[in-house]
């Protein structure tokens, strides 16, 4: 219960503190008479050798790529995050490579009762050490180099890391003039443990977003699961429908 209260408290500080007044037409102001923008096609992947975690693991085994190498750890985490965030209705494509402008994943977020999917750009930082506010500045810099279709108003920048956001990171997130989100996802299985976003993100698109913690019984143990809600309704995953299609 203390964990839930702490998450709610931190999220409240971030989401209700306004950084920059919204001056342009954005997602929150769209209505039924407004024509939604067409969804862009993501850039081509950086390699044809793998496209998801199973194919990457097969590639690593085939080529003898060391599991301790930076390439292995980083790519493994990107694919893990890509799969894990589908549970929160985020559909991502890996584009990370030598000319990725610091962006690892791009995609769309299919929130319930939202006029159209939001566009997101994602950085994955598979660091085990403590992370600093410089990463927020780095995330801000990716907006300028985002691929076509992920530029302009209404884009959410997401930083995913296996480490909890420090006070310095939270302060930088709060002060940023960009719509940003921080997600703590485990390095090995991608389980989400923390979700924070700033006031600018609420202004642009995430006004109805909330965070809850569910306690589930698994193998005789009580485990916590982070749940996102939209206007009080739980956000369903992309794979929760019987036909496997996006909601």
C-alpha positions as CSV (number, residue, x, y, z in Angstrom):
1,X,0.0,0.0,0.0
2,X,2.9,2.4,0.8
3,X,4.3,1.6,-2.7
4,X,1.0,2.5,-4.3
5,X,0.7,5.7,-2.4
6,X,4.3,6.7,-3.3
7,X,3.7,6.1,-7.0
8,X,0.5,8.1,-6.9
9,X,2.2,10.9,-5.0
10,X,5.1,11.2,-7.4
11,X,2.8,10.9,-10.5
12,X,0.6,13.6,-9.0
13,X,3.6,16.0,-8.6
14,X,4.7,15.4,-12.2
15,X,1.3,15.3,-14.0
16,X,-0.3,18.3,-12.3
17,X,2.6,20.7,-12.4
18,X,2.3,22.8,-15.5
19,X,5.6,23.6,-17.2
20,X,4.7,25.4,-20.4
21,X,1.2,26.6,-21.4
22,X,-0.3,24.8,-24.3
23,X,-0.6,27.3,-27.2
24,X,-1.1,25.0,-30.2
25,X,-3.9,22.6,-31.2
26,X,-3.1,19.3,-29.6
27,X,-4.5,15.9,-29.0
28,X,-6.5,16.9,-25.9
29,X,-8.4,19.5,-27.9
30,X,-9.5,17.2,-30.8
31,X,-13.2,16.5,-31.1
32,X,-15.5,14.4,-33.2
33,X,-15.6,17.1,-36.0
34,X,-11.8,17.1,-36.4
35,X,-10.3,14.8,-39.0
36,X,-7.7,12.6,-37.3
37,X,-4.3,12.5,-38.9
38,X,-3.2,9.5,-40.9
39,X,-0.9,7.2,-39.1
40,X,2.7,7.2,-40.5
41,X,4.6,4.1,-41.5
42,X,7.7,3.5,-39.4
43,X,11.2,3.6,-40.9
44,X,12.7,0.4,-42.2
45,X,14.4,-1.7,-39.4
46,X,18.2,-1.4,-39.2
47,X,18.7,-5.0,-40.1
48,X,16.9,-7.9,-41.8
49,X,18.6,-10.4,-39.5
50,X,16.1,-10.1,-36.7
51,X,12.8,-8.4,-36.0
52,X,11.7,-9.5,-32.5
53,X,13.3,-11.1,-29.4
54,X,13.1,-14.8,-30.5
55,X,14.7,-14.0,-33.9
56,X,17.4,-11.9,-32.2
57,X,18.2,-14.7,-29.8
58,X,18.5,-17.1,-32.7
59,X,20.7,-14.6,-34.5
60,X,22.9,-14.2,-31.4
61,X,23.3,-17.9,-31.1
62,X,24.1,-18.3,-34.8
63,X,26.7,-15.6,-34.9
64,X,28.2,-16.2,-31.5
65,X,27.3,-12.7,-30.2
66,X,28.4,-12.6,-26.5
67,X,25.5,-12.0,-24.1
68,X,27.8,-9.7,-22.2
69,X,28.4,-7.4,-25.1
70,X,26.8,-3.9,-25.2
71,X,25.1,-4.8,-28.5
72,X,23.5,-7.9,-27.1
73,X,22.3,-6.2,-23.9
74,X,21.0,-3.1,-25.6
75,X,19.2,-5.0,-28.4
76,X,17.8,-7.6,-26.0
77,X,16.4,-4.8,-23.8
78,X,14.9,-2.9,-26.8
79,X,13.0,-6.0,-28.0
80,X,12.0,-6.9,-24.4
81,X,10.5,-3.4,-23.9
82,X,8.8,-3.5,-27.3
83,X,7.0,-6.7,-26.3
84,X,6.3,-5.6,-22.7
85,X,4.7,-2.3,-23.6
86,X,2.1,-4.0,-25.9
87,X,0.4,-4.8,-22.6
88,X,-0.3,-1.1,-22.3
89,X,-1.6,-0.7,-25.8
90,X,1.7,0.7,-27.2
91,X,2.6,-0.7,-30.6
92,X,6.3,-0.2,-31.3
93,X,8.8,-0.9,-34.1
94,X,12.5,-1.1,-33.5
95,X,14.5,1.4,-35.6
96,X,17.7,1.7,-33.5
97,X,20.9,1.8,-35.5
98,X,23.8,3.9,-36.3
99,X,21.7,6.7,-37.7
100,X,18.8,6.6,-35.3
101,X,19.3,10.0,-33.7
102,X,19.2,8.3,-30.3
103,X,15.7,6.9,-30.9
104,X,15.4,3.1,-30.4
105,X,11.7,2.5,-31.0
106,X,8.8,4.4,-32.6
107,X,5.1,3.6,-32.7
108,X,1.6,4.4,-31.7
109,X,-0.4,4.3,-28.4
110,X,-3.9,3.1,-28.7
111,X,-5.7,4.5,-25.6
112,X,-9.4,3.7,-25.1
113,X,-11.9,6.3,-26.1
114,X,-9.1,8.4,-27.6
115,X,-9.9,10.1,-30.9
116,X,-6.8,8.5,-32.6
117,X,-3.6,6.7,-31.6
118,X,-0.8,8.9,-30.1
119,X,2.6,8.8,-31.6
120,X,5.5,8.0,-29.4
121,X,9.3,7.9,-29.7
122,X,11.2,5.7,-27.2
123,X,14.7,5.6,-25.8
124,X,15.8,2.4,-24.0
125,X,18.7,2.7,-21.5
126,X,19.8,-0.7,-20.3
127,X,22.0,0.7,-17.6
128,X,22.5,-1.0,-14.2
129,X,24.0,2.1,-12.7
130,X,22.3,5.1,-11.2
131,X,20.8,7.4,-13.9
132,X,21.1,11.2,-14.0
133,X,19.0,14.1,-15.3
134,X,21.3,14.3,-18.3
135,X,19.2,11.5,-19.8
136,X,16.2,13.7,-19.8
137,X,18.1,16.3,-21.8
138,X,19.2,13.6,-24.2
139,X,15.6,12.5,-24.7
140,X,14.6,16.1,-25.4
141,X,17.3,16.2,-28.1
142,X,15.7,13.2,-30.0
143,X,12.6,15.2,-31.0
144,X,14.7,17.2,-33.5
145,X,16.0,14.1,-35.2
146,X,12.8,12.0,-35.1
147,X,11.8,10.3,-38.3
148,X,9.1,11.6,-40.6
149,X,5.7,11.0,-39.1
150,X,7.0,11.4,-35.6
151,X,7.6,15.2,-35.6
152,X,5.6,18.2,-34.6
153,X,2.8,18.5,-32.1
154,X,1.3,15.6,-30.1
155,X,4.5,13.4,-29.9
156,X,5.3,11.8,-26.6
157,X,8.9,11.1,-25.7
158,X,9.4,8.0,-23.5
159,X,12.5,6.9,-21.7
160,X,12.6,3.3,-20.5
161,X,15.2,2.1,-18.0
162,X,15.6,-0.8,-15.4
163,X,16.5,1.8,-12.8
164,X,14.1,3.9,-10.7
165,X,13.9,7.6,-11.5
166,X,16.1,9.6,-9.1
167,X,15.0,13.0,-7.6
168,X,17.2,14.7,-10.2
169,X,15.5,12.8,-13.0
170,X,12.1,13.6,-11.7
171,X,12.9,17.3,-11.3
172,X,14.3,17.4,-14.9
173,X,11.2,15.6,-16.1
174,X,8.9,18.1,-14.4
175,X,10.7,21.1,-15.7
176,X,10.9,19.9,-19.3
177,X,9.0,21.8,-22.0
178,X,8.6,18.6,-23.9
179,X,5.9,16.0,-23.3
180,X,7.9,13.2,-21.6
181,X,7.3,9.9,-19.8
182,X,9.6,7.7,-17.7
183,X,9.0,4.0,-17.5
184,X,10.9,1.6,-15.2
185,X,11.0,-1.9,-16.9
186,X,13.0,-4.8,-15.6
187,X,16.1,-5.6,-17.6
188,X,15.3,-9.4,-18.0
189,X,11.5,-9.7,-18.5
190,X,10.4,-6.1,-19.1
191,X,7.9,-6.0,-16.2
192,X,6.9,-2.4,-15.7
193,X,7.5,-1.2,-12.1
194,X,7.1,2.6,-12.4
195,X,5.4,5.1,-14.8
196,X,5.9,8.8,-14.5
197,X,5.0,11.7,-16.9
198,X,5.2,15.4,-16.8
199,X,2.6,18.2,-17.0
200,X,3.4,18.9,-20.6
201,X,2.5,15.4,-21.5
202,X,-0.8,15.8,-19.7
203,X,-1.5,19.0,-21.6
204,X,-0.7,17.5,-25.0
205,X,-2.4,14.1,-24.6
206,X,-2.4,12.3,-21.3
207,X,-5.0,14.2,-19.3
208,X,-7.0,11.1,-18.6
209,X,-4.1,8.8,-17.8
210,X,-3.7,7.2,-14.3
211,X,-1.6,4.6,-12.5
212,X,-2.7,1.8,-10.2
213,X,-1.0,-1.2,-8.6
214,X,-2.7,-4.6,-8.6
215,X,-1.7,-7.4,-6.3
216,X,-1.8,-10.8,-7.9
217,X,-1.2,-14.3,-6.6
218,X,1.4,-16.2,-8.6
219,X,3.1,-19.5,-7.6
220,X,2.0,-18.9,-4.0
221,X,3.5,-15.4,-3.9
222,X,1.8,-12.0,-4.1
223,X,3.2,-10.0,-6.9
224,X,2.6,-6.4,-7.9
225,X,1.5,-5.3,-11.3
226,X,1.4,-1.8,-12.6
227,X,-1.8,-1.0,-14.4
228,X,-2.5,2.1,-16.5
229,X,-6.0,3.6,-16.6
230,X,-7.7,6.0,-18.9
231,X,-10.6,8.0,-17.3
232,X,-10.7,5.3,-14.7
233,X,-10.9,2.5,-17.2
234,X,-8.0,0.0,-17.3
235,X,-6.0,0.2,-20.5
236,X,-6.2,-3.1,-22.3
237,X,-3.2,-4.6,-24.1
238,X,-2.9,-5.0,-27.8
239,X,-3.0,-8.8,-27.5
240,X,-6.0,-8.9,-25.2
241,X,-8.5,-9.2,-28.1
242,X,-9.4,-12.6,-29.4
243,X,-8.6,-11.6,-33.0
244,X,-5.2,-10.2,-32.0
245,X,-5.9,-6.8,-33.6
246,X,-5.4,-3.4,-32.2
247,X,-8.4,-2.1,-30.2
